[in-house]
């Protein structure tokens, strides 16, 4: 049954009360919240309502789920993603990964890497200034920080720039694809990023272990060489609760 006009959804009431209790320090000693079934009984609501409330608090960065163990006060330190610092040639040009900047000393890894040469969706072909139906190299991977999946990224690189380089292999080598592009005379010198926040799709929920209805950041980056030609289009899906996006500008 839908709530009456002006009546808040039950899960928001549960979330509000749990937030109050967290702020008051009720769970500081154990750092753990009561189990979902205990919360269901205590608030007199359904298990679905409890999970929706916990999802709200998770998206706010207050709590986190630990598989097979329950819900805890969040201890996650946001990944500070500074676009200008990570894209400086002094970073990838010295054969370092841009993720060394993002992770800031925390352990990270790339999992589920895939490289193939498919026909492009029309919208991707347009970004790369290729004819409809063209093929390009696609690099698909997921990033995990401290054992937590935080981002899925898919890069598209035109064949004329990637051919006969390590870009076409699973391991693109130190410095990543930008270092390989530089080696063959197609160094990216200009970048454009577009960022929007939206609700995760069911597939993204499963892939990044998100709560149903959690937000993600969809970030598109276009890398261009000196003549303006696009050498890479990267579509990234970020767990919005895990990142702080920072952009520095000088007047």
C-alpha positions in Angstrom: 0.0 0.0 0.0 1.3 3.4 -0.9 1.8 5.9 2.0 -0.9 8.5 2.5 -0.2 12.0 1.2 2.4 13.6 3.5 3.2 10.3 5.3 6.9 9.4 5.0 7.9 5.9 3.8 8.5 3.6 6.7 12.1 2.9 5.7 12.9 6.6 6.0 11.6 6.6 9.5 13.8 3.6 10.4 16.8 5.2 8.7 16.2 8.4 10.6 16.1 6.6 13.9 19.1 4.5 13.2 21.0 7.7 12.1 20.1 9.3 15.4 21.3 6.3 17.3 24.5 6.2 15.4 25.1 9.9 16.0 24.4 9.4 19.7 27.1 6.7 19.9 24.8 3.8 20.6 26.9 1.4 18.5 30.3 2.8 19.1 31.5 0.1 21.4 30.9 -2.9 19.2 30.9 -0.9 15.9 28.1 -3.3 14.8 24.4 -2.8 14.3 21.8 -5.3 15.4 21.0 -8.0 12.9 18.4 -7.4 10.2 15.8 -9.7 11.8 16.4 -8.0 15.2 15.8 -4.6 13.6 12.7 -5.9 11.8 11.2 -7.1 15.2 12.3 -3.9 17.0 10.8 -1.5 14.5 7.8 -3.7 13.6 8.4 -3.5 9.9 9.3 -5.9 7.1 12.7 -7.2 6.3 12.6 -5.3 3.0 11.9 -2.1 4.9 14.9 -2.7 7.1 17.2 -3.4 4.1 15.9 -0.2 2.4 16.7 1.8 5.5 20.2 0.3 5.8 20.8 1.0 2.1 20.0 4.7 2.8 22.6 4.8 5.6 25.1 3.0 3.5 24.7 5.5 0.7 25.3 8.3 3.2 28.6 6.6 4.2 27.4 5.8 7.7 27.3 2.0 7.6 28.8 -0.8 5.5 27.8 -4.4 5.0 30.3 -7.2 5.5 29.4 -10.4 3.7 28.2 -13.1 6.1 28.7 -10.9 9.2 26.2 -8.1 9.2 26.1 -4.3 9.2 28.9 -2.2 10.8 29.6 1.5 11.3 31.5 2.5 8.2 35.3 2.6 8.4 35.9 3.3 4.7 38.1 6.2 3.9 36.9 7.8 0.6 39.1 7.4 -2.4 40.1 11.0 -3.4 40.1 11.1 -7.2 41.8 14.3 -8.3 41.4 14.4 -12.0 44.2 16.9 -12.7 46.8 15.2 -10.6 46.1 11.7 -12.0 46.1 12.9 -15.6 49.4 14.8 -15.4 52.0 13.3 -17.9 54.5 13.3 -15.0 52.3 10.6 -13.5 51.7 8.0 -16.2 54.7 9.3 -18.2 57.0 7.9 -15.4 55.5 4.4 -15.9 53.3 4.7 -12.8 49.7 3.8 -12.6 47.2 6.6 -12.1 45.6 4.4 -9.5 48.8 4.9 -7.4 47.5 8.5 -7.0 43.9 7.5 -6.2 44.7 4.7 -3.8 47.3 6.8 -1.8 49.2 3.8 -0.5 46.2 1.5 0.0 46.4 -2.0 -1.7 44.5 -2.1 -5.0 44.3 -4.5 -7.9 42.7 -5.0 -11.3 40.4 -8.0 -11.6 38.5 -9.6 -14.4 40.5 -7.9 -17.2 39.3 -8.5 -20.8 40.6 -7.3 -24.1 38.8 -7.7 -27.4 38.2 -6.1 -30.8 34.4 -5.7 -31.2 32.2 -3.7 -33.4 31.4 -0.5 -31.7 28.0 0.8 -30.5 27.1 3.8 -32.7 27.5 6.3 -29.8 31.0 5.1 -29.1 32.0 5.2 -32.8 30.8 8.8 -32.9 33.0 9.8 -30.0 36.0 8.2 -31.6 35.1 9.8 -35.0 34.8 6.3 -36.7 32.3 5.1 -39.2 29.2 3.2 -37.8 30.0 -0.5 -37.6 33.7 0.1 -37.1 35.8 -2.0 -34.8 38.1 -0.8 -32.0 40.1 -2.3 -29.1 38.1 -2.6 -25.9 39.7 -2.9 -22.5 37.3 -4.0 -19.8 38.3 -4.3 -16.1 37.2 -3.9 -12.5 39.2 -2.1 -9.8 39.3 -3.4 -6.2 40.7 -1.3 -3.3 41.3 -3.0 0.1 39.3 -6.0 -1.2 36.3 -3.9 -2.1 35.1 -3.5 -5.7 34.9 0.2 -6.4 34.8 0.8 -10.1 34.2 -0.9 -13.5 35.9 0.7 -16.5 35.7 0.1 -20.2 38.2 1.9 -22.6 37.9 2.0 -26.4 41.0 2.7 -28.4 41.0 3.0 -32.3 43.0 0.3 -34.0 45.4 2.7 -35.7 46.7 3.8 -32.3 46.7 0.5 -30.5 47.8 -1.9 -33.2 51.2 -3.6 -32.5 51.3 -2.3 -29.0 50.7 -3.8 -25.5 47.3 -2.1 -25.5 46.0 -5.2 -27.3 47.3 -7.5 -24.5 45.8 -8.1 -21.1 48.8 -6.5 -19.4 49.4 -3.1 -21.0 52.6 -2.6 -19.1 53.9 0.0 -16.7 52.3 3.4 -17.1 49.2 1.8 -18.8 47.8 2.6 -22.2 48.8 6.3 -22.1 52.4 5.4 -21.8 52.0 2.9 -24.7 50.3 5.6 -26.8 53.2 8.0 -26.1 55.7 5.4 -27.2 54.1 5.3 -30.7 53.7 9.0 -31.1 50.0 9.4 -30.0 50.5 10.9 -26.6 47.3 12.3 -25.1 47.6 16.0 -24.2 44.0 17.1 -23.7 41.2 15.4 -21.7 37.5 16.0 -21.3 35.4 14.4 -18.6 31.7 14.2 -18.1 30.2 13.2 -14.8 26.7 12.3 -13.7 25.1 10.5 -10.8 22.3 8.0 -11.2 20.8 4.9 -9.6 22.8 1.7 -10.3 21.3 -0.9 -12.7 20.7 -4.4 -11.4 23.8 -5.6 -13.2 25.9 -2.8 -11.6 24.4 -3.7 -8.2 25.7 -7.3 -8.5 29.0 -6.3 -10.1 30.0 -3.7 -7.4 28.2 -5.4 -4.5 25.9 -2.4 -4.0 22.6 -2.1 -2.1 19.5 -2.0 -4.3 18.8 1.6 -5.3 22.4 2.7 -4.5 23.8 5.6 -6.6 26.7 5.3 -8.9 28.8 7.9 -10.7 29.0 7.4 -14.4 32.2 9.2 -15.7 33.2 9.5 -19.3 36.7 10.5 -20.3 37.9 11.5 -23.7 41.7 11.6 -24.3 42.9 13.5 -27.3 46.3 13.9 -29.0 47.8 17.3 -30.1 45.8 17.4 -33.4 42.5 16.9 -31.5 42.0 13.3 -32.6 40.5 11.0 -29.9 42.9 8.3 -28.8 40.7 6.8 -26.1 37.2 6.9 -24.8 36.8 5.5 -21.2 33.4 4.8 -19.6 33.7 4.3 -15.9 31.1 3.3 -13.3 32.0 4.2 -9.7 30.4 3.3 -6.4 29.4 6.8 -5.4 29.8 6.0 -1.7 33.5 5.2 -2.1 34.8 8.3 -3.9 35.4 12.0 -3.4 35.9 13.7 -6.8 38.3 16.7 -6.6 39.0 19.2 -9.4 41.6 21.9 -8.9 41.6 25.1 -11.0 43.8 28.1 -11.3 42.4 31.5 -12.3 
